[in-house]
Amino acid sequence: MKLTSAIVAVVALVAATGQVEARNCKKGTVYCGKTLRSIATGRNYDPVMAATGHTDNNDLFDCTDDDGNIRFVMHCNNGCVDSNAWTNDWCK
């Protein structure tokens, strides 16, 4: 009986863990590099940003799809403003 209870508890824990939603960028939203790094739980944006040739916290990126893919938009010479994780960031 104890073994059955333990198995049920482990299965419930694994099922709950599997329901944690990964967060990526939101399609059509513009993000500062620092914002991408702070919101990402679905992927590590450092190598994705590096693939664009732009890794600065003050670089702006457009989220191109719901899978979290991004494209470089521009570098913010005077700094990048993080509005929040789900609305467009912008250059100062």
BATIDO-997684 format. One record per atom (N, C-alpha, C): residue in one letter; atom name; x, y, z. Coordinates in nm, 3 decimals, always signed. Atoms other than C-alpha are relative to their C-alpha. Layout:
# BATIDO-997684
@marpa = A, kepa = CA, xx = X, yy = Y, zz = Z
...
This chain:
# BATIDO-997684
@marpa = M, kepa = N, xx = +0.082, yy = -0.118, zz = +0.000
@marpa = M, kepa = CA, xx = +0.000, yy = +0.000, zz = +0.000
@marpa = M, kepa = C, xx = +0.087, yy = +0.126, zz = +0.000
@marpa = K, kepa = N, xx = -0.088, yy = -0.117, zz = -0.003
@marpa = K, kepa = CA, xx = +0.282, yy = +0.242, zz = +0.085
@marpa = K, kepa = C, xx = +0.069, yy = +0.020, zz = -0.134
@marpa = L, kepa = N, xx = -0.066, yy = -0.009, zz = +0.130
@marpa = L, kepa = CA, xx = +0.454, yy = +0.163, zz = -0.244
@marpa = L, kepa = C, xx = -0.094, yy = +0.061, zz = -0.104
@marpa = T, kepa = N, xx = +0.099, yy = -0.055, zz = +0.093
@marpa = T, kepa = CA, xx = +0.136, yy = +0.239, zz = -0.438
@marpa = T, kepa = C, xx = -0.018, yy = +0.149, zz = +0.024
@marpa = S, kepa = N, xx = +0.014, yy = -0.142, zz = -0.034
@marpa = S, kepa = CA, xx = +0.096, yy = +0.571, zz = -0.257
@marpa = S, kepa = C, xx = +0.121, yy = +0.080, zz = -0.046
@marpa = A, kepa = N, xx = -0.122, yy = -0.069, zz = +0.042
@marpa = A, kepa = CA, xx = +0.456, yy = +0.662, zz = -0.329
@marpa = A, kepa = C, xx = +0.004, yy = +0.014, zz = -0.152
@marpa = I, kepa = N, xx = +0.001, yy = -0.006, zz = +0.147
@marpa = I, kepa = CA, xx = +0.418, yy = +0.578, zz = -0.699
@marpa = I, kepa = C, xx = -0.100, yy = +0.106, zz = -0.047
@marpa = V, kepa = N, xx = +0.101, yy = -0.100, zz = +0.036
@marpa = V, kepa = CA, xx = +0.100, yy = +0.788, zz = -0.722
@marpa = V, kepa = C, xx = +0.053, yy = +0.141, zz = +0.025
@marpa = A, kepa = N, xx = -0.055, yy = -0.131, zz = -0.033
@marpa = A, kepa = CA, xx = +0.277, yy = +1.079, zz = -0.554
@marpa = A, kepa = C, xx = +0.106, yy = +0.042, zz = -0.103
@marpa = V, kepa = N, xx = -0.105, yy = -0.030, zz = +0.098
@marpa = V, kepa = CA, xx = +0.574, yy = +1.060, zz = -0.795
@marpa = V, kepa = C, xx = -0.063, yy = +0.032, zz = -0.136
@marpa = V, kepa = N, xx = +0.068, yy = -0.025, zz = +0.128
@marpa = V, kepa = CA, xx = +0.345, yy = +1.038, zz = -1.099
@marpa = V, kepa = C, xx = -0.067, yy = +0.137, zz = +0.001
@marpa = A, kepa = N, xx = +0.065, yy = -0.130, zz = -0.011
@marpa = A, kepa = CA, xx = +0.148, yy = +1.341, zz = -0.978
@marpa = A, kepa = C, xx = +0.102, yy = +0.113, zz = -0.008
@marpa = L, kepa = N, xx = -0.104, yy = -0.101, zz = +0.004
@marpa = L, kepa = CA, xx = +0.469, yy = +1.538, zz = -0.926
@marpa = L, kepa = C, xx = +0.057, yy = +0.016, zz = -0.140
@marpa = V, kepa = N, xx = -0.051, yy = -0.006, zz = +0.137
@marpa = V, kepa = CA, xx = +0.601, yy = +1.451, zz = -1.272
@marpa = V, kepa = C, xx = -0.102, yy = +0.067, zz = -0.092
@marpa = A, kepa = N, xx = +0.105, yy = -0.061, zz = +0.083
@marpa = A, kepa = CA, xx = +0.269, yy = +1.547, zz = -1.431
@marpa = A, kepa = C, xx = -0.009, yy = +0.149, zz = +0.025
@marpa = A, kepa = N, xx = +0.005, yy = -0.143, zz = -0.032
@marpa = A, kepa = CA, xx = +0.264, yy = +1.881, zz = -1.250
@marpa = A, kepa = C, xx = +0.121, yy = +0.073, zz = -0.056
@marpa = T, kepa = N, xx = -0.122, yy = -0.061, zz = +0.051
@marpa = T, kepa = CA, xx = +0.622, yy = +1.954, zz = -1.350
@marpa = T, kepa = C, xx = -0.008, yy = +0.014, zz = -0.151
@marpa = G, kepa = N, xx = +0.013, yy = -0.005, zz = +0.144
@marpa = G, kepa = CA, xx = +0.543, yy = +1.879, zz = -1.714
@marpa = G, kepa = C, xx = -0.094, yy = +0.109, zz = -0.047
@marpa = Q, kepa = N, xx = +0.096, yy = -0.102, zz = +0.039
@marpa = Q, kepa = CA, xx = +0.271, yy = +2.144, zz = -1.712
@marpa = Q, kepa = C, xx = +0.056, yy = +0.141, zz = +0.013
@marpa = V, kepa = N, xx = -0.062, yy = -0.132, zz = -0.009
@marpa = V, kepa = CA, xx = +0.511, yy = +2.430, zz = -1.645
@marpa = V, kepa = C, xx = +0.021, yy = +0.051, zz = -0.142
@marpa = E, kepa = N, xx = -0.007, yy = -0.054, zz = +0.135
@marpa = E, kepa = CA, xx = +0.487, yy = +2.654, zz = -1.950
@marpa = E, kepa = C, xx = +0.130, yy = +0.076, zz = -0.022
@marpa = A, kepa = N, xx = -0.120, yy = -0.072, zz = +0.037
@marpa = A, kepa = CA, xx = +0.803, yy = +2.770, zz = -2.117
@marpa = A, kepa = C, xx = -0.039, yy = +0.135, zz = -0.057
@marpa = R, kepa = N, xx = +0.029, yy = -0.133, zz = +0.052
@marpa = R, kepa = CA, xx = +0.811, yy = +3.141, zz = -2.189
@marpa = R, kepa = C, xx = +0.106, yy = +0.042, zz = -0.099
@marpa = N, kepa = N, xx = -0.085, yy = -0.058, zz = +0.101
@marpa = N, kepa = CA, xx = +0.957, yy = +3.281, zz = -2.503
@marpa = N, kepa = C, xx = -0.054, yy = +0.139, zz = -0.028
@marpa = C, kepa = N, xx = +0.052, yy = -0.130, zz = +0.040
@marpa = C, kepa = CA, xx = +0.909, yy = +3.616, zz = -2.668
@marpa = C, kepa = C, xx = -0.137, yy = -0.015, zz = -0.066
@marpa = K, kepa = N, xx = +0.134, yy = -0.002, zz = +0.060
@marpa = K, kepa = CA, xx = +0.568, yy = +3.713, zz = -2.803
@marpa = K, kepa = C, xx = +0.010, yy = +0.054, zz = -0.142
@marpa = K, kepa = N, xx = -0.006, yy = -0.037, zz = +0.141
@marpa = K, kepa = CA, xx = +0.529, yy = +3.731, zz = -3.182
@marpa = K, kepa = C, xx = -0.047, yy = +0.144, zz = -0.020
@marpa = G, kepa = N, xx = +0.034, yy = -0.138, zz = +0.032
@marpa = G, kepa = CA, xx = +0.530, yy = +4.089, zz = -3.312
@marpa = G, kepa = C, xx = +0.041, yy = +0.102, zz = +0.105
@marpa = T, kepa = N, xx = -0.043, yy = -0.090, zz = -0.107
@marpa = T, kepa = CA, xx = +0.680, yy = +4.237, zz = -2.995
@marpa = T, kepa = C, xx = +0.150, yy = +0.024, zz = -0.012
@marpa = V, kepa = N, xx = -0.140, yy = -0.040, zz = +0.007
@marpa = V, kepa = CA, xx = +1.013, yy = +4.424, zz = -2.984
@marpa = V, kepa = C, xx = +0.058, yy = -0.001, zz = +0.141
@marpa = Y, kepa = N, xx = -0.063, yy = +0.018, zz = -0.131
@marpa = Y, kepa = CA, xx = +1.252, yy = +4.347, zz = -2.698
@marpa = Y, kepa = C, xx = +0.144, yy = +0.050, zz = +0.001
@marpa = C, kepa = N, xx = -0.142, yy = -0.027, zz = -0.027
@marpa = C, kepa = CA, xx = +1.579, yy = +4.480, zz = -2.558
@marpa = C, kepa = C, xx = +0.067, yy = -0.135, zz = +0.023
@marpa = G, kepa = N, xx = -0.074, yy = +0.123, zz = -0.029
@marpa = G, kepa = CA, xx = +1.849, yy = +4.216, zz = -2.532
@marpa = G, kepa = C, xx = -0.014, yy = -0.041, zz = +0.145
@marpa = K, kepa = N, xx = +0.010, yy = +0.034, zz = -0.143
@marpa = K, kepa = CA, xx = +1.830, yy = +4.240, zz = -2.153
@marpa = K, kepa = C, xx = -0.138, yy = -0.054, zz = +0.034
@marpa = T, kepa = N, xx = +0.135, yy = +0.051, zz = -0.026
@marpa = T, kepa = CA, xx = +1.453, yy = +4.180, zz = -2.163
@marpa = T, kepa = C, xx = -0.011, yy = -0.144, zz = -0.045
@marpa = L, kepa = N, xx = +0.003, yy = +0.139, zz = +0.049
@marpa = L, kepa = CA, xx = +1.493, yy = +3.867, zz = -2.375
@marpa = L, kepa = C, xx = +0.066, yy = -0.094, zz = +0.099
@marpa = R, kepa = N, xx = -0.071, yy = +0.086, zz = -0.096
@marpa = R, kepa = CA, xx = +1.741, yy = +3.730, zz = -2.126
@marpa = R, kepa = C, xx = -0.082, yy = -0.019, zz = +0.127
@marpa = S, kepa = N, xx = +0.073, yy = +0.011, zz = -0.126
@marpa = S, kepa = CA, xx = +1.511, yy = +3.802, zz = -1.832
@marpa = S, kepa = C, xx = -0.129, yy = -0.079, zz = -0.012
@marpa = I, kepa = N, xx = +0.128, yy = +0.070, zz = +0.012
@marpa = I, kepa = CA, xx = +1.188, yy = +3.653, zz = -1.972
@marpa = I, kepa = C, xx = +0.014, yy = -0.144, zz = -0.043
@marpa = A, kepa = N, xx = -0.012, yy = +0.131, zz = +0.065
@marpa = A, kepa = CA, xx = +1.326, yy = +3.343, zz = -2.136
@marpa = A, kepa = C, xx = +0.007, yy = -0.113, zz = +0.101
@marpa = T, kepa = N, xx = -0.007, yy = +0.127, zz = -0.072
@marpa = T, kepa = CA, xx = +1.241, yy = +3.018, zz = -1.969
@marpa = T, kepa = C, xx = -0.012, yy = -0.114, zz = -0.099
@marpa = G, kepa = N, xx = +0.016, yy = +0.103, zz = +0.102
@marpa = G, kepa = CA, xx = +1.168, yy = +2.833, zz = -2.291
@marpa = G, kepa = C, xx = +0.127, yy = -0.024, zz = -0.079
@marpa = R, kepa = N, xx = -0.125, yy = +0.014, zz = +0.074
@marpa = R, kepa = CA, xx = +1.505, yy = +2.895, zz = -2.448
@marpa = R, kepa = C, xx = +0.102, yy = +0.098, zz = +0.056
@marpa = N, kepa = N, xx = -0.108, yy = -0.090, zz = -0.038
@marpa = N, kepa = CA, xx = +1.841, yy = +3.054, zz = -2.380
@marpa = N, kepa = C, xx = +0.025, yy = +0.091, zz = -0.120
@marpa = Y, kepa = N, xx = -0.013, yy = -0.091, zz = +0.112
@marpa = Y, kepa = CA, xx = +1.856, yy = +3.366, zz = -2.595
@marpa = Y, kepa = C, xx = +0.144, yy = +0.041, zz = -0.032
@marpa = D, kepa = N, xx = -0.137, yy = -0.039, zz = +0.028
@marpa = D, kepa = CA, xx = +2.233, yy = +3.419, zz = -2.568
@marpa = D, kepa = C, xx = +0.052, yy = -0.056, zz = -0.132
@marpa = P, kepa = N, xx = -0.049, yy = +0.049, zz = +0.129
@marpa = P, kepa = CA, xx = +2.324, yy = +3.184, zz = -2.855
@marpa = P, kepa = C, xx = -0.085, yy = +0.048, zz = -0.119
@marpa = V, kepa = N, xx = +0.087, yy = -0.049, zz = +0.108
@marpa = V, kepa = CA, xx = +2.023, yy = +3.303, zz = -3.059
@marpa = V, kepa = C, xx = +0.040, yy = +0.142, zz = -0.036
@marpa = M, kepa = N, xx = -0.044, yy = -0.137, zz = +0.024
@marpa = M, kepa = CA, xx = +2.133, yy = +3.665, zz = -3.017
@marpa = M, kepa = C, xx = +0.138, yy = -0.001, zz = -0.067
@marpa = A, kepa = N, xx = -0.133, yy = +0.008, zz = +0.059
@marpa = A, kepa = CA, xx = +2.492, yy = +3.569, zz = -3.099
@marpa = A, kepa = C, xx = -0.008, yy = -0.037, zz = -0.148
@marpa = A, kepa = N, xx = +0.016, yy = +0.038, zz = +0.140
@marpa = A, kepa = CA, xx = +2.373, yy = +3.411, zz = -3.424
@marpa = A, kepa = C, xx = -0.038, yy = +0.118, zz = -0.087
@marpa = T, kepa = N, xx = +0.034, yy = -0.121, zz = +0.075
@marpa = T, kepa = CA, xx = +2.238, yy = +3.753, zz = -3.527
@marpa = T, kepa = C, xx = +0.120, yy = +0.094, zz = -0.009
@marpa = G, kepa = N, xx = -0.117, yy = -0.088, zz = -0.004
@marpa = G, kepa = CA, xx = +2.579, yy = +3.908, zz = -3.452
@marpa = G, kepa = C, xx = -0.017, yy = +0.115, zz = +0.098
@marpa = H, kepa = N, xx = +0.029, yy = -0.109, zz = -0.095
@marpa = H, kepa = CA, xx = +2.428, yy = +4.127, zz = -3.178
@marpa = H, kepa = C, xx = -0.035, yy = -0.061, zz = +0.135
@marpa = T, kepa = N, xx = +0.020, yy = +0.061, zz = -0.131
@marpa = T, kepa = CA, xx = +2.454, yy = +4.037, zz = -2.810
@marpa = T, kepa = C, xx = -0.013, yy = +0.103, zz = +0.112
@marpa = D, kepa = N, xx = +0.003, yy = -0.105, zz = -0.101
@marpa = D, kepa = CA, xx = +2.436, yy = +4.372, zz = -2.631
@marpa = D, kepa = C, xx = -0.138, yy = +0.009, zz = +0.065
@marpa = N, kepa = N, xx = +0.127, yy = -0.022, zz = -0.070
@marpa = N, kepa = CA, xx = +2.166, yy = +4.438, zz = -2.369
@marpa = N, kepa = C, xx = -0.080, yy = +0.114, zz = -0.063
@marpa = N, kepa = N, xx = +0.066, yy = -0.116, zz = +0.060
@marpa = N, kepa = CA, xx = +2.090, yy = +4.759, zz = -2.561
@marpa = N, kepa = C, xx = -0.032, yy = -0.020, zz = -0.149
@marpa = D, kepa = N, xx = +0.043, yy = +0.031, zz = +0.136
@marpa = D, kepa = CA, xx = +2.016, yy = +4.585, zz = -2.892
@marpa = D, kepa = C, xx = -0.149, yy = -0.031, zz = +0.004
@marpa = L, kepa = N, xx = +0.143, yy = +0.030, zz = +0.012
@marpa = L, kepa = CA, xx = +1.652, yy = +4.569, zz = -3.003
@marpa = L, kepa = C, xx = -0.021, yy = -0.118, zz = -0.095
@marpa = F, kepa = N, xx = +0.032, yy = +0.118, zz = +0.080
@marpa = F, kepa = CA, xx = +1.507, yy = +4.245, zz = -3.141
@marpa = F, kepa = C, xx = -0.151, yy = -0.009, zz = -0.017
@marpa = D, kepa = N, xx = +0.141, yy = +0.025, zz = +0.029
@marpa = D, kepa = CA, xx = +1.174, yy = +4.166, zz = -3.305
@marpa = D, kepa = C, xx = -0.024, yy = -0.149, zz = +0.013
@marpa = C, kepa = N, xx = +0.039, yy = +0.140, zz = -0.012
@marpa = C, kepa = CA, xx = +1.006, yy = +3.839, zz = -3.210
@marpa = C, kepa = C, xx = -0.080, yy = -0.036, zz = -0.125
@marpa = T, kepa = N, xx = +0.059, yy = +0.027, zz = +0.131
@marpa = T, kepa = CA, xx = +0.919, yy = +3.684, zz = -3.546
@marpa = T, kepa = C, xx = -0.107, yy = -0.108, zz = -0.001
@marpa = D, kepa = N, xx = +0.102, yy = +0.105, zz = -0.005
@marpa = D, kepa = CA, xx = +0.703, yy = +3.390, zz = -3.437
@marpa = D, kepa = C, xx = -0.023, yy = -0.045, zz = +0.144
@marpa = D, kepa = N, xx = +0.034, yy = +0.047, zz = -0.135
@marpa = D, kepa = CA, xx = +0.548, yy = +3.213, zz = -3.140
@marpa = D, kepa = C, xx = +0.096, yy = -0.106, zz = +0.053
@marpa = D, kepa = N, xx = -0.100, yy = +0.094, zz = -0.046
@marpa = D, kepa = CA, xx = +0.841, yy = +2.971, zz = -3.123
@marpa = D, kepa = C, xx = +0.119, yy = +0.070, zz = +0.066
@marpa = G, kepa = N, xx = -0.106, yy = -0.075, zz = -0.065
@marpa = G, kepa = CA, xx = +1.063, yy = +3.249, zz = -2.988
@marpa = G, kepa = C, xx = +0.114, yy = +0.040, zz = -0.090
@marpa = N, kepa = N, xx = -0.105, yy = -0.043, zz = +0.091
@marpa = N, kepa = CA, xx = +1.267, yy = +3.322, zz = -3.299
@marpa = N, kepa = C, xx = +0.003, yy = +0.154, zz = -0.008
@marpa = I, kepa = N, xx = -0.017, yy = -0.145, zz = -0.001
@marpa = I, kepa = CA, xx = +1.406, yy = +3.675, zz = -3.322
@marpa = I, kepa = C, xx = +0.082, yy = +0.046, zz = -0.119
@marpa = R, kepa = N, xx = -0.089, yy = -0.062, zz = +0.099
@marpa = R, kepa = CA, xx = +1.567, yy = +3.914, zz = -3.570
@marpa = R, kepa = C, xx = +0.046, yy = +0.132, zz = +0.059
@marpa = F, kepa = N, xx = -0.056, yy = -0.126, zz = -0.048
@marpa = F, kepa = CA, xx = +1.792, yy = +4.209, zz = -3.494
@marpa = F, kepa = C, xx = -0.070, yy = +0.116, zz = -0.068
@marpa = V, kepa = N, xx = +0.062, yy = -0.120, zz = +0.053
@marpa = V, kepa = CA, xx = +1.627, yy = +4.551, zz = -3.538
@marpa = V, kepa = C, xx = +0.100, yy = +0.114, zz = -0.003
@marpa = M, kepa = N, xx = -0.097, yy = -0.109, zz = -0.007
@marpa = M, kepa = CA, xx = +1.881, yy = +4.809, zz = -3.418
@marpa = M, kepa = C, xx = +0.067, yy = +0.002, zz = +0.136
@marpa = H, kepa = N, xx = -0.069, yy = -0.022, zz = -0.127
@marpa = H, kepa = CA, xx = +2.127, yy = +4.906, zz = -3.147
@marpa = H, kepa = C, xx = -0.046, yy = +0.134, zz = +0.055
@marpa = C, kepa = N, xx = +0.042, yy = -0.124, zz = -0.067
@marpa = C, kepa = CA, xx = +2.012, yy = +5.171, zz = -2.896
@marpa = C, kepa = C, xx = +0.124, yy = +0.067, zz = +0.060
@marpa = N, kepa = N, xx = -0.123, yy = -0.067, zz = -0.044
@marpa = N, kepa = CA, xx = +2.310, yy = +5.407, zz = -2.859
@marpa = N, kepa = C, xx = -0.013, yy = +0.062, zz = +0.138
@marpa = N, kepa = N, xx = +0.020, yy = -0.066, zz = -0.130
@marpa = N, kepa = CA, xx = +2.158, yy = +5.583, zz = -2.556
@marpa = N, kepa = C, xx = -0.067, yy = -0.091, zz = +0.102
@marpa = G, kepa = N, xx = +0.060, yy = +0.097, zz = -0.092
@marpa = G, kepa = CA, xx = +2.024, yy = +5.269, zz = -2.392
@marpa = G, kepa = C, xx = -0.136, yy = -0.047, zz = -0.048
@marpa = C, kepa = N, xx = +0.127, yy = +0.063, zz = +0.038
@marpa = C, kepa = CA, xx = +1.723, yy = +5.045, zz = -2.429
@marpa = C, kepa = C, xx = -0.093, yy = +0.001, zz = +0.121
@marpa = V, kepa = N, xx = +0.099, yy = -0.008, zz = -0.108
@marpa = V, kepa = CA, xx = +1.404, yy = +5.088, zz = -2.225
@marpa = V, kepa = C, xx = -0.084, yy = -0.127, zz = -0.001
@marpa = D, kepa = N, xx = +0.079, yy = +0.122, zz = -0.019
@marpa = D, kepa = CA, xx = +1.240, yy = +4.772, zz = -2.094
@marpa = D, kepa = C, xx = -0.137, yy = +0.041, zz = +0.051
@marpa = S, kepa = N, xx = +0.135, yy = -0.041, zz = -0.041
@marpa = S, kepa = CA, xx = +0.867, yy = +4.851, zz = -2.091
@marpa = S, kepa = C, xx = -0.062, yy = -0.103, zz = +0.093
@marpa = N, kepa = N, xx = +0.032, yy = +0.119, zz = -0.079
@marpa = N, kepa = CA, xx = +0.773, yy = +4.507, zz = -1.956
@marpa = N, kepa = C, xx = +0.008, yy = -0.118, zz = -0.096
@marpa = A, kepa = N, xx = -0.026, yy = +0.117, zz = +0.083
@marpa = A, kepa = CA, xx = +0.787, yy = +4.153, zz = -2.087
@marpa = A, kepa = C, xx = -0.097, yy = -0.018, zz = -0.116
@marpa = W, kepa = N, xx = +0.100, yy = +0.029, zz = +0.102
@marpa = W, kepa = CA, xx = +0.476, yy = +4.171, zz = -2.307
@marpa = W, kepa = C, xx = -0.043, yy = +0.120, zz = -0.083
@marpa = T, kepa = N, xx = +0.024, yy = -0.114, zz = +0.089
@marpa = T, kepa = CA, xx = +0.482, yy = +4.518, zz = -2.470
@marpa = T, kepa = C, xx = +0.134, yy = +0.044, zz = -0.058
@marpa = N, kepa = N, xx = -0.122, yy = -0.038, zz = +0.070
@marpa = N, kepa = CA, xx = +0.735, yy = +4.679, zz = -2.703
@marpa = N, kepa = C, xx = +0.096, yy = +0.080, zz = +0.087
@marpa = D, kepa = N, xx = -0.108, yy = -0.080, zz = -0.058
@marpa = D, kepa = CA, xx = +1.066, yy = +4.800, zz = -2.564
@marpa = D, kepa = C, xx = +0.040, yy = +0.104, zz = -0.105
@marpa = W, kepa = N, xx = -0.040, yy = -0.104, zz = +0.097
@marpa = W, kepa = CA, xx = +1.228, yy = +5.106, zz = -2.725
@marpa = W, kepa = C, xx = +0.135, yy = +0.059, zz = +0.040
@marpa = C, kepa = N, xx = -0.127, yy = -0.070, zz = -0.026
@marpa = C, kepa = CA, xx = +1.546, yy = +5.312, zz = -2.751
@marpa = C, kepa = C, xx = -0.029, yy = +0.131, zz = +0.069
@marpa = K, kepa = N, xx = +0.011, yy = -0.131, zz = -0.067
@marpa = K, kepa = CA, xx = +1.600, yy = +5.614, zz = -2.524
@marpa = K, kepa = C, xx = +0.027, yy = +0.109, zz = -0.100
